[in-house]
Amino acid sequence: MPENDFWLFDSCLLVAFHFDDIGTALGVEVSEEPAVVLRGCQVRDAAWHHEVRTRDFQSSVPRTSRPGCVPLCEHGLPDRPSPPRRAAA
């Protein structure tokens, strides 16, 4: 697996994320270099064979009520309250 998390866009552009040892974001590196993008495609394709559907993963993890845990909705996204609406001026 690669050292950094990355996003791959249309198998043509790779954006690698860099973090320090405590997880603070240091920045991103954008590459269209064929060898870099090809490696990203290979990693994605290898990882895809090990994918687990969100619903299956959620059902395998016991629910807890630990402080600071964000419950997941049925779509696998964090359940967060809507932002407050602004009053009309």
CYANA upper distance limits for C-alpha pairs under 8 A (distance plus 0.5 A):
  1 MET  CA     43 VAL  CA      7.19
  2 PRO  CA     43 VAL  CA      8.11
  4 ASN  CA     16 ALA  CA      6.65
  4 ASN  CA     17 PHE  CA      6.40
  4 ASN  CA     18 HIS  CA      6.77
  5 ASP  CA     16 ALA  CA      6.44
  5 ASP  CA     17 PHE  CA      6.02
  5 ASP  CA     18 HIS  CA      8.16
  6 PHE  CA     14 LEU  CA      7.22
  6 PHE  CA     15 VAL  CA      5.89
  6 PHE  CA     16 ALA  CA      4.73
  6 PHE  CA     17 PHE  CA      6.28
  6 PHE  CA     40 GLY  CA      8.40
  7 TRP  CA     14 LEU  CA      6.29
  7 TRP  CA     15 VAL  CA      5.68
  7 TRP  CA     16 ALA  CA      7.08
  8 LEU  CA     12 CYS  CA      7.83
  8 LEU  CA     13 LEU  CA      6.35
  8 LEU  CA     14 LEU  CA      5.11
  8 LEU  CA     15 VAL  CA      6.97
  8 LEU  CA     37 VAL  CA      8.16
  8 LEU  CA     40 GLY  CA      7.39
  8 LEU  CA     41 CYS  CA      8.05
  9 PHE  CA     13 LEU  CA      5.62
  9 PHE  CA     14 LEU  CA      6.80
 11 SER  CA     37 VAL  CA      7.22
 11 SER  CA     38 LEU  CA      8.28
 11 SER  CA     41 CYS  CA      6.93
 12 CYS  CA     32 GLU  CA      6.72
 12 CYS  CA     34 PRO  CA      8.34
 12 CYS  CA     37 VAL  CA      6.76
 13 LEU  CA     30 VAL  CA      7.71
 13 LEU  CA     31 SER  CA      6.36
 13 LEU  CA     32 GLU  CA      5.33
 13 LEU  CA     33 GLU  CA      8.50
 13 LEU  CA     37 VAL  CA      6.71
 14 LEU  CA     30 VAL  CA      6.36
 14 LEU  CA     31 SER  CA      5.78
 14 LEU  CA     32 GLU  CA      6.97
 14 LEU  CA     36 VAL  CA      7.90
 14 LEU  CA     37 VAL  CA      6.21
 14 LEU  CA     40 GLY  CA      7.52
 15 VAL  CA     28 VAL  CA      6.89
 15 VAL  CA     29 GLU  CA      6.06
 15 VAL  CA     30 VAL  CA      4.98
 15 VAL  CA     31 SER  CA      6.89
 16 ALA  CA     28 VAL  CA      5.97
 16 ALA  CA     29 GLU  CA      5.61
 16 ALA  CA     30 VAL  CA      7.00
 17 PHE  CA     25 ALA  CA      8.03
 17 PHE  CA     26 LEU  CA      8.27
 17 PHE  CA     27 GLY  CA      6.64
 17 PHE  CA     28 VAL  CA      5.05
 17 PHE  CA     29 GLU  CA      7.07
 18 HIS  CA     25 ALA  CA      6.59
 18 HIS  CA     26 LEU  CA      5.84
 18 HIS  CA     27 GLY  CA      5.97
 18 HIS  CA     28 VAL  CA      6.36
 18 HIS  CA     29 GLU  CA      8.26
 19 PHE  CA     23 GLY  CA      5.78
 19 PHE  CA     24 THR  CA      5.79
 19 PHE  CA     25 ALA  CA      4.97
 19 PHE  CA     26 LEU  CA      5.59
 19 PHE  CA     27 GLY  CA      7.79
 20 ASP  CA     24 THR  CA      5.95
 20 ASP  CA     25 ALA  CA      7.20
 20 ASP  CA     26 LEU  CA      7.10
 31 SER  CA     36 VAL  CA      7.47
 31 SER  CA     37 VAL  CA      7.73
 32 GLU  CA     36 VAL  CA      7.78
 32 GLU  CA     37 VAL  CA      6.87
 33 GLU  CA     37 VAL  CA      6.67
 34 PRO  CA     38 LEU  CA      6.37
 35 ALA  CA     39 ARG  CA      6.70
 36 VAL  CA     40 GLY  CA      6.87
 37 VAL  CA     41 CYS  CA      6.72
 38 LEU  CA     42 GLN  CA      6.71
 39 ARG  CA     43 VAL  CA      6.70
 40 GLY  CA     44 ARG  CA      6.62
 41 CYS  CA     45 ASP  CA      6.57
 42 GLN  CA     46 ALA  CA      6.63
 43 VAL  CA     47 ALA  CA      6.56
 44 ARG  CA     48 TRP  CA      6.51
 45 ASP  CA     49 HIS  CA      7.47
 46 ALA  CA     50 HIS  CA      8.05
 47 ALA  CA     51 GLU  CA      7.17
 52 VAL  CA     56 ASP  CA      7.08
 52 VAL  CA     57 PHE  CA      6.80
 53 ARG  CA     57 PHE  CA      6.74
 54 THR  CA     58 GLN  CA      6.56
 54 THR  CA     75 HIS  CA      8.15
 54 THR  CA     76 GLY  CA      6.49
 55 ARG  CA     59 SER  CA      6.68
 55 ARG  CA     74 GLU  CA      7.88
 55 ARG  CA     75 HIS  CA      8.29
 55 ARG  CA     76 GLY  CA      7.77
 56 ASP  CA     60 SER  CA      6.84
 57 PHE  CA     61 VAL  CA      7.07
 58 GLN  CA     62 PRO  CA      8.47
 58 GLN  CA     76 GLY  CA      8.41
 65 SER  CA     69 CYS  CA      7.59
 70 VAL  CA     78 PRO  CA      6.65
 70 VAL  CA     79 ASP  CA      7.31
 71 PRO  CA     78 PRO  CA      6.63
 71 PRO  CA     79 ASP  CA      6.35
 72 LEU  CA     76 GLY  CA      5.88
 72 LEU  CA     77 LEU  CA      6.01
 72 LEU  CA     78 PRO  CA      5.28
 72 LEU  CA     79 ASP  CA      6.03
 73 CYS  CA     77 LEU  CA      6.22
 73 CYS  CA     78 PRO  CA      6.74
 73 CYS  CA     79 ASP  CA      5.99
